[in-house]
Amino acid sequence: MKKNIFVIVCVLIVYAIITFLSCQGYEKDIPSPKIFFNLPDSLVEAKKGDTIYFTPKITYDFDSQYKWYVNNQFISSERSFMHISKQLGEIFYAFTVTTPKGFDSVSLIVRTIELIDFNNFPLKEESYDIGEKLQEEDGFKFGFLSLPNKVLPEKKWEGFAMSNMYGTQIYKQDTIYSVFGSNKANKVFTMLSLSQSPELNSFIFKNDSSYLIGNIDVCNTTRVYNMIVHGDGDKNKPFGRIIDGYHGDSLCVRFSGYDYSGNFKGNIDFFLADYRFERNSDVYVIRNFTQVDLSSLGFINKLVINMFSSLNDETRNMFLPPFVCFDNIKIFDKQKN
């Protein structure tokens, strides 16, 4: 009997030792924590007045200490944090977690923007406004942005017009008032009909401030797209690529920035169509609104638009209709003049 008790006691002691050593080994194998945010990028854009809730996911989250920093200043020891976008510009956040097994940190940038998307402009479905009811000196106004306009006979105009018409119709069945693409459920955009006057071709901002434009969306009109791809069936042929000594065609829109004093800040070129390639697979025509980065122009008070094509008449006027469409202007920052 005593022998059996002795054996049982030995077994229990051995089991306790093995269990203890196993726990010790298990503890040593626990890694340090890792932070994950359900975000596609470390840069988050928000419009003025937006509220963003940051709730990080943390692996091996036990006995943890959390810290939030804004621009290197400690602000909170909670796991979650609420950001309210109040003014234009960027705010740098850092979040850290510390456990007995280690430490991790993640940095985020919240950029507050002003978005001009024109969707508050009143238009009936599938319609346009070339400014016939505007006072000529006013143009179209969207907060601190003015879009000059001049109405011409026969439903034509120079400067900017407003439209929500999208189309992929072929030439002679299309309209000069539509952007190339499928219907976007009454989404409004602005269309420029290029003028000889740079003032009519300009995005003009209020004189008391200059603005850092981040991005602008650009697209071909349906008519211009058709002329590039199909020609007009008459004297103008479609664009051609480099072949048998032909140079290849192109259509470019140029953005020129000017500050409050009228000083030139630089150009940014964006090709609406580029056939200057030998391989057919390399040529392209813009057929959807495409984002163009204008931030390198810095703070400007006026953005002047121009267009250049490889196909021109003897007086350097383009054979193509001088139309281009814009949408979603993102303002990153502003400063007083």
C-alpha positions in Angstrom: 0.0 0.0 0.0 2.8 2.4 1.0 4.6 1.5 -2.2 1.5 2.4 -4.3 1.2 5.8 -2.5 4.8 6.5 -3.1 4.5 5.8 -6.9 1.4 8.0 -7.1 3.2 10.9 -5.3 6.2 10.6 -7.7 4.0 10.6 -10.7 2.2 13.7 -9.5 5.5 15.5 -8.8 6.8 14.6 -12.2 3.6 15.8 -13.8 3.8 19.1 -11.9 7.4 19.6 -12.9 6.6 18.9 -16.6 3.5 21.2 -16.5 5.6 24.0 -14.9 8.4 23.7 -17.5 5.8 23.6 -20.3 4.2 26.8 -19.0 7.5 28.5 -18.7 8.3 27.5 -22.3 4.9 28.6 -23.5 5.4 32.1 -21.9 8.7 32.5 -23.6 7.1 31.7 -27.0 4.5 34.5 -26.8 5.5 37.2 -29.3 5.3 40.9 -28.9 2.1 42.7 -30.0 1.4 43.8 -33.5 -1.0 46.7 -34.5 -3.3 46.6 -37.5 -5.6 49.3 -38.9 -8.4 48.5 -41.3 -7.1 51.2 -43.7 -5.7 50.9 -47.2 -2.9 53.4 -46.5 -1.3 55.3 -43.7 -2.7 58.5 -45.3 -6.3 59.2 -44.6 -8.3 61.9 -46.3 -11.3 63.6 -44.7 -13.5 66.5 -45.6 -13.9 69.4 -43.2 -16.4 68.4 -40.5 -15.9 64.6 -40.9 -15.4 62.4 -37.9 -13.1 59.4 -38.0 -13.0 56.7 -35.3 -9.7 54.9 -35.1 -9.9 51.5 -33.3 -6.7 49.4 -33.9 -6.6 45.6 -33.9 -3.9 44.2 -31.7 -2.5 40.7 -31.6 -1.5 39.2 -28.3 -3.3 42.1 -26.5 -2.9 41.4 -22.8 -1.8 43.5 -19.9 -1.4 46.3 -22.5 -0.7 50.0 -22.2 -1.9 52.3 -25.1 -0.7 55.7 -26.0 -1.9 58.2 -28.7 0.2 61.1 -29.9 -0.7 64.0 -32.1 2.3 65.9 -33.7 4.5 64.1 -31.1 2.4 65.3 -28.2 0.8 62.7 -25.9 -3.0 63.0 -25.9 -4.7 59.8 -24.8 -4.1 56.4 -23.1 -7.3 54.9 -24.6 -7.2 52.2 -27.2 -9.7 53.9 -29.5 -9.5 57.5 -30.6 -11.9 60.0 -32.4 -10.6 62.5 -34.9 -12.7 65.5 -36.0 -11.5 67.4 -39.1 -11.7 71.1 -38.3 -9.3 72.8 -40.7 -7.3 72.2 -43.8 -3.9 70.6 -43.5 -2.3 67.4 -42.2 -2.2 66.1 -38.7 0.4 63.4 -37.7 -0.9 60.7 -35.3 1.1 57.9 -33.7 -0.3 54.9 -31.7 1.7 52.7 -29.5 1.0 49.5 -27.5 3.3 48.0 -24.8 2.9 44.6 -23.2 5.2 42.6 -20.9 6.4 40.8 -24.1 7.2 43.8 -26.3 6.2 47.0 -28.1 4.7 48.2 -31.4 3.8 51.5 -33.0 2.0 52.8 -36.1 1.9 56.2 -37.6 -1.0 57.8 -39.4 -1.6 61.0 -41.3 -5.0 62.6 -41.5 -5.3 65.1 -44.3 -8.3 67.4 -44.1 -9.4 68.6 -47.6 -12.0 70.9 -49.1 -13.7 69.0 -52.0 -15.3 70.8 -54.8 -17.4 68.2 -56.7 -20.1 70.5 -58.2 -22.8 68.1 -57.2 -24.7 70.9 -55.4 -25.3 72.6 -58.7 -29.0 72.3 -59.7 -29.3 70.4 -62.9 -32.1 68.2 -64.2 -31.2 64.7 -65.2 -29.3 64.5 -68.5 -29.0 68.2 -68.9 -26.4 71.1 -69.1 -26.1 74.8 -68.4 -23.8 77.0 -70.6 -24.5 80.0 -68.4 -27.3 81.7 -70.4 -29.0 82.9 -67.2 -25.8 84.1 -65.5 -24.7 87.6 -65.4 -21.7 87.7 -67.7 -19.2 89.0 -65.1 -20.1 86.5 -62.5 -19.6 83.1 -64.1 -20.3 80.0 -62.0 -19.4 80.2 -58.3 -18.6 77.4 -55.9 -17.6 78.9 -52.5 -14.2 80.5 -53.0 -13.9 79.2 -56.6 -15.1 81.1 -59.7 -15.5 79.6 -63.1 -15.6 82.3 -65.8 -18.2 82.0 -68.6 -19.1 83.7 -71.9 -22.2 82.7 -73.8 -22.1 82.6 -77.6 -24.8 82.2 -80.3 -26.1 78.8 -81.3 -25.9 77.2 -77.9 -22.1 77.6 -77.7 -19.9 79.1 -75.1 -16.4 79.9 -74.0 -15.0 79.3 -70.6 -16.8 76.9 -68.3 -20.2 75.2 -68.5 -21.9 72.7 -66.2 -23.3 69.3 -67.2 -24.3 65.9 -65.9 -24.4 64.2 -69.3 -22.3 61.0 -69.9 -22.1 59.3 -73.3 -20.4 56.7 -75.4 -22.3 57.4 -78.6 -20.4 57.4 -81.9 -19.7 60.6 -83.8 -22.7 62.5 -85.2 -24.9 60.7 -82.7 -23.1 62.2 -79.7 -23.4 65.7 -78.1 -20.8 68.3 -77.4 -22.2 68.6 -73.8 -21.3 65.2 -72.5 -18.2 63.6 -71.0 -17.1 60.2 -72.2 -18.3 57.4 -70.0 -21.4 55.6 -68.6 -24.2 57.4 -66.8 -23.1 58.4 -63.3 -26.6 59.1 -61.8 -26.8 62.8 -62.2 -23.1 63.4 -61.1 -22.3 67.0 -62.1 -19.0 68.1 -63.7 -17.7 71.2 -65.4 -16.7 71.4 -69.0 -14.2 73.9 -70.5 -14.6 75.3 -74.0 -11.2 76.8 -74.6 -11.1 80.5 -75.3 -8.5 82.8 -76.8 -8.7 84.7 -73.5 -6.7 83.1 -70.7 -9.0 84.7 -68.1 -11.9 82.6 -69.4 -9.8 79.4 -69.2 -9.0 79.9 -65.5 -10.0 78.5 -62.2 -10.0 81.7 -60.1 -9.8 81.7 -56.3 -10.8 84.5 -53.9 -8.2 87.2 -53.7 -7.8 87.1 -49.9 -6.3 83.5 -50.0 -4.1 81.2 -52.0 -4.8 77.5 -52.2 -2.7 74.3 -52.4 -4.6 72.2 -55.0 -3.9 68.5 -54.4 -5.7 66.7 -57.2 -8.2 67.3 -60.0 -10.1 64.8 -62.1 -9.8 65.2 -65.8 -11.6 63.4 -68.8 -12.2 63.8 -72.5 -15.6 64.8 -73.8 -17.5 62.3 -75.8 -17.0 64.4 -79.0 -13.2 64.7 -78.5 -12.9 61.0 -77.7 -14.7 60.1 -80.9 -12.6 62.5 -83.0 -9.4 60.9 -81.6 -10.5 57.3 -82.0 -12.7 57.4 -85.1 -12.0 60.8 -86.8 -15.0 62.7 -88.1 -15.4 60.8 -91.3 -14.5 63.8 -93.4 -11.2 65.7 -93.5 -9.9 64.6 -90.0 -8.5 61.1 -89.6 -8.2 59.3 -86.3 -5.0 59.6 -84.3 -2.1 57.5 -85.5 0.8 55.9 -83.7 4.4 55.9 -84.8 4.5 53.8 -88.0 6.2 54.1 -91.4 7.9 57.3 -90.4 4.7 58.9 -88.9 5.5 60.7 -85.7 2.4 59.7 -83.6 -0.3 62.0 -82.4 -1.2 63.4 -79.0 -3.5 65.7 -77.1 -2.4 67.4 -73.9 -4.0 69.6 -71.3 -1.7 72.0 -69.5 -2.2 73.4 -66.0 -0.4 76.7 -65.3 -0.3 78.1 -61.7 -0.1 81.7 -60.7 0.2 83.2 -57.3 -1.7 86.2 -55.9 0.8 88.7 -57.4 0.5 87.1 -60.8 3.8 85.3 -60.6 4.1 82.1 -62.6 4.5 79.0 -60.4 4.9 76.3 -63.0 3.2 74.0 -65.5 1.9 70.4 -65.3 1.0 68.6 -68.5 -1.4 65.7 -68.7 -2.0 63.8 -71.9 -5.6 63.2 -72.8 -4.4 60.9 -75.6 -1.0 59.7 -76.5 -0.2 57.8 -79.7 3.6 58.6 -79.7 4.5 54.9 -79.4 5.5 52.2 -81.9 3.5 49.5 -80.2 -0.3 49.7 -80.5 -0.7 48.3 -76.9 1.1 51.4 -75.6 -1.2 54.1 -77.0 -4.1 55.3 -74.9 -7.0 57.7 -74.7 -8.5 58.9 -71.4 -12.0 57.5 -71.1 -12.7 57.9 -67.4 -12.2 60.7 -65.0 -8.5 60.4 -64.1 -6.8 62.1 -61.1 -4.0 64.5 -61.8 -1.7 65.7 -59.0 -1.2 69.5 -59.0 0.4 69.8 -55.6 3.8 70.6 -57.0 2.4 74.0 -58.1 2.3 75.1 -54.5 0.0 77.8 -53.2 -1.8 79.5 -56.1 -4.6 82.0 -56.7 -5.3 81.1 -60.3 -5.1 78.0 -62.4 -5.0 78.6 -66.2 -5.9 75.8 -68.6 -4.5 75.3 -72.1 -4.6 72.5 -74.7 -2.2 71.3 -77.3 -2.6 68.8 -80.1 -0.3 67.4 -82.8 -3.1 68.0 -85.4 -3.5 71.7 -86.1 -4.4 74.0 -89.0 -2.1 76.6 -90.5 -2.8 79.1 -87.7 -2.0 76.5 -85.0 -5.6 76.0 -84.0 -6.5 72.4 -83.1 -8.6 70.4 -85.5 -10.1 68.8 -82.4 -12.9 70.6 -80.5 -11.1 72.4 -77.7 -13.2 70.7 -74.9 -12.1 69.1 -71.6 -14.0 68.1 -68.5 -13.1 68.5 -64.8 -14.4 67.2 -61.5 -13.5 66.6 -57.8 -11.0 69.4 -57.1 -9.3 68.6 -53.8 -7.9 71.6 -51.8 -5.2 70.5 -49.4 -4.5 73.8 -47.7 -4.9 77.5 -47.9 -3.0 80.6 -46.7 -4.0 84.3 -46.4 -2.5 86.6 -49.0 
